[in-house]
Amino acid sequence: MLTFEKSAILSLFLPLGLCAQGALYGPGIRADSLANTPIGKSGIQVSCRFRADPGGVFRGARPYLIWSFKRRGYHSGSGGTLKVELQADDGTPLHRPSGQVLATHVRRMALIETSDRFYPQLAFDQAPVLKAGAFYHLVFSNTDADPEGNFVSVNALFLKACSPPLQPRLPDADWAMLMRSKVSPAWTIRRTPGSREGFTPILEIDYAGGQSQGMGYMES
């Protein structure tokens, strides 16, 4: 897991390289483009699964939210009411959200055309201790009365065709995007059925004492 001491979303995207012995160097992050997921449209929920590293007192998170008043599909209306829950893992080999809520953040988006806070620092109502090495989920949902007409998107890195591991430095189990909707109510890895797509969460997890973990590359 990539860890860093200072809260920052990085816009630099470096090439991946191999040294003469075949060992990995460089950032070890690959992508073809960005891809958004509209939260609430068609009942869509997103889970960003992560293995706590280093673990400790949970202090918040910084996702990559996206909207646009010039391009269709990124948001609609006010942006809706975004609910983000820190949930425990279900403990199964599929590592899905358990529904056990450890902390919650609720935000009425109220988007205006000049708004540009794409990387908000989310403060939660609880500060649970995350066990190092354990799996957790940040679950994004939309509690607006009209989620079809009012929604915002979560952005991710996208690969059109990939094979495990999706990212050389991030084990697939440790850092993943899951999704469910009205049509497909079971949590599954985010991809179009039958494709080899890959989605990597752009997200920072913050702990007490200034430590953070995550994936901050946000452009390719």
C-alpha positions in Angstrom: 0.0 0.0 0.0 1.3 3.5 -0.8 1.6 5.6 2.3 2.4 9.2 2.7 2.6 11.6 5.6 1.0 14.7 4.1 -2.5 15.1 2.7 -2.1 15.8 -1.0 -3.7 14.8 -4.3 -0.9 14.4 -6.8 -1.4 15.4 -10.4 2.0 14.0 -11.6 1.8 10.8 -13.5 5.2 9.0 -14.0 6.0 6.1 -16.3 6.4 2.7 -14.9 9.9 1.2 -15.3 11.8 -2.0 -14.6 15.5 -2.2 -13.5 17.9 -4.7 -15.1 17.1 -7.3 -12.5 13.4 -7.1 -13.2 12.6 -5.4 -9.9 9.9 -2.7 -10.0 10.8 1.0 -9.7 8.8 4.2 -10.2 5.2 4.7 -8.9 3.9 1.4 -10.1 0.5 2.9 -11.1 -1.0 2.4 -14.5 -4.2 3.8 -16.2 -5.6 4.6 -19.6 -7.9 7.4 -18.5 -10.2 8.5 -15.7 -13.7 7.0 -15.2 -16.6 8.4 -13.1 -19.3 6.5 -11.3 -22.6 8.4 -10.6 -23.7 7.8 -7.0 -27.4 7.3 -6.7 -28.3 7.0 -10.4 -30.0 3.7 -11.0 -29.4 3.0 -7.3 -25.7 2.9 -7.7 -23.5 2.6 -4.6 -19.7 2.4 -4.6 -17.4 0.8 -2.0 -13.7 1.6 -1.9 -12.1 -1.3 -0.2 -8.8 -0.9 1.6 -6.5 -2.9 3.9 -5.6 -0.6 6.8 -1.9 0.3 6.5 -0.6 1.4 9.0 -3.9 1.4 10.9 -4.7 3.5 13.9 -7.3 6.1 14.8 -9.4 6.9 11.7 -9.6 10.7 11.2 -11.2 11.0 7.8 -10.9 10.5 4.1 -10.3 12.5 0.9 -12.0 11.1 -2.3 -12.1 12.4 -5.8 -15.6 13.7 -6.4 -16.4 15.1 -9.9 -19.1 17.2 -11.5 -19.4 19.4 -14.5 -21.8 22.1 -15.7 -20.3 21.8 -19.2 -20.2 18.0 -19.9 -23.1 15.7 -19.3 -23.0 12.6 -17.1 -20.8 13.7 -14.2 -23.6 15.1 -12.1 -27.2 16.2 -12.2 -29.1 18.9 -10.3 -27.8 19.9 -6.9 -25.5 16.9 -6.7 -27.7 15.1 -4.1 -27.0 14.2 -0.5 -23.8 12.1 -0.3 -23.6 9.6 2.5 -20.2 8.0 3.1 -20.0 5.2 5.6 -16.9 3.5 7.0 -17.9 -0.2 7.2 -16.2 -3.3 8.4 -15.5 -6.1 6.0 -17.7 -9.2 5.9 -14.7 -11.5 6.5 -15.5 -13.7 3.5 -13.1 -14.5 0.6 -15.0 -11.9 -1.5 -14.3 -9.1 1.1 -17.6 -7.2 0.7 -19.0 -4.5 2.9 -20.6 -6.1 6.0 -23.2 -3.4 6.7 -21.6 -2.8 10.1 -21.2 1.0 10.1 -18.2 2.3 12.1 -18.4 6.0 11.1 -20.6 8.2 8.9 -20.2 11.4 6.9 -23.3 13.1 5.3 -22.9 16.0 2.9 -25.5 18.0 1.0 -23.7 18.9 -2.2 -25.7 22.0 -3.3 -23.4 22.4 -6.4 -23.1 25.7 -8.1 -21.4 26.4 -11.4 -18.3 28.0 -9.8 -17.8 25.2 -7.2 -14.5 23.3 -7.6 -13.9 21.4 -4.4 -13.3 18.1 -6.1 -11.1 16.7 -3.3 -13.0 17.4 -0.1 -11.6 16.4 3.3 -14.4 14.3 4.8 -14.9 14.5 8.6 -16.8 11.6 10.2 -19.0 11.4 13.3 -16.8 8.7 14.9 -13.1 8.0 15.2 -12.8 4.2 15.4 -9.4 2.4 15.7 -8.6 0.6 12.5 -6.7 -2.7 13.0 -3.5 -2.8 10.9 -3.8 -5.4 8.1 -7.7 -5.6 8.4 -10.0 -4.8 5.5 -12.5 -1.9 5.6 -14.8 -0.2 3.1 -15.8 3.4 2.4 -19.3 3.1 1.0 -20.7 6.0 -1.0 -24.5 6.3 -1.4 -27.0 9.1 -2.2 -29.9 9.7 0.2 -31.5 12.5 -1.8 -35.2 12.2 -2.3 -34.6 12.3 -6.1 -31.2 10.5 -6.7 -31.9 10.2 -10.4 -32.2 14.0 -10.7 -29.6 14.9 -8.1 -26.3 13.1 -8.1 -22.5 13.6 -8.1 -19.8 11.1 -9.3 -16.8 9.4 -7.7 -13.8 9.3 -10.0 -11.3 6.5 -10.4 -8.3 5.5 -12.6 -9.5 3.3 -15.5 -7.8 0.5 -17.5 -9.7 -0.8 -20.5 -8.0 -4.3 -20.4 -6.0 -5.6 -17.5 -4.9 -8.8 -15.8 -4.0 -9.3 -12.1 -2.5 -7.5 -10.4 -4.4 -4.4 -11.6 -1.7 -2.2 -10.1 1.8 -3.5 -9.6 2.2 -1.8 -6.2 -1.4 -2.4 -4.9 -2.5 -6.0 -4.4 -6.0 -6.4 -5.9 -7.6 -7.4 -2.6 -6.0 -4.5 -0.7 -7.3 -1.6 -2.8 -10.4 -2.1 -5.0 -13.6 -0.5 -6.2 -16.8 -2.4 -5.7 -20.3 -1.5 -6.9 -23.9 -2.4 -6.7 -27.2 -1.1 -8.1 -30.9 -1.7 -8.5 -30.2 -4.0 -11.4 -27.3 -5.8 -9.7 -27.8 -5.6 -5.9 -24.9 -7.8 -4.9 -21.5 -6.2 -4.3 -19.1 -7.0 -7.1 -15.8 -5.6 -8.4 -16.5 -2.6 -10.6 -16.4 -3.5 -14.3 -18.7 -4.0 -17.2 -19.8 -7.6 -17.3 -17.7 -9.7 -19.7 -14.9 -7.0 -20.0 -11.4 -6.9 -18.6 -11.8 -3.4 -17.3 -10.1 -2.2 -14.1 -11.0 0.7 -11.7 -8.6 1.9 -9.1 -10.0 4.2 -6.3 -8.5 7.7 -6.1 -8.7 8.1 -2.3 -6.8 9.1 0.8 -7.4 7.6 4.2 -6.2 9.7 7.1 -5.1 8.6 10.6 -4.4 10.4 13.9 -0.8 11.6 14.1 -0.6 12.8 10.5 -0.2 9.4 8.7 -2.2 8.7 5.6 -2.5 5.9 3.0 -4.0 5.8 -0.4 -3.7 6.4 -4.2 -3.3 10.1 -5.1 -2.6 9.9 -8.9 -5.6 11.7 -10.4 -4.7 12.2 -14.1 -3.2 10.1 -16.9 
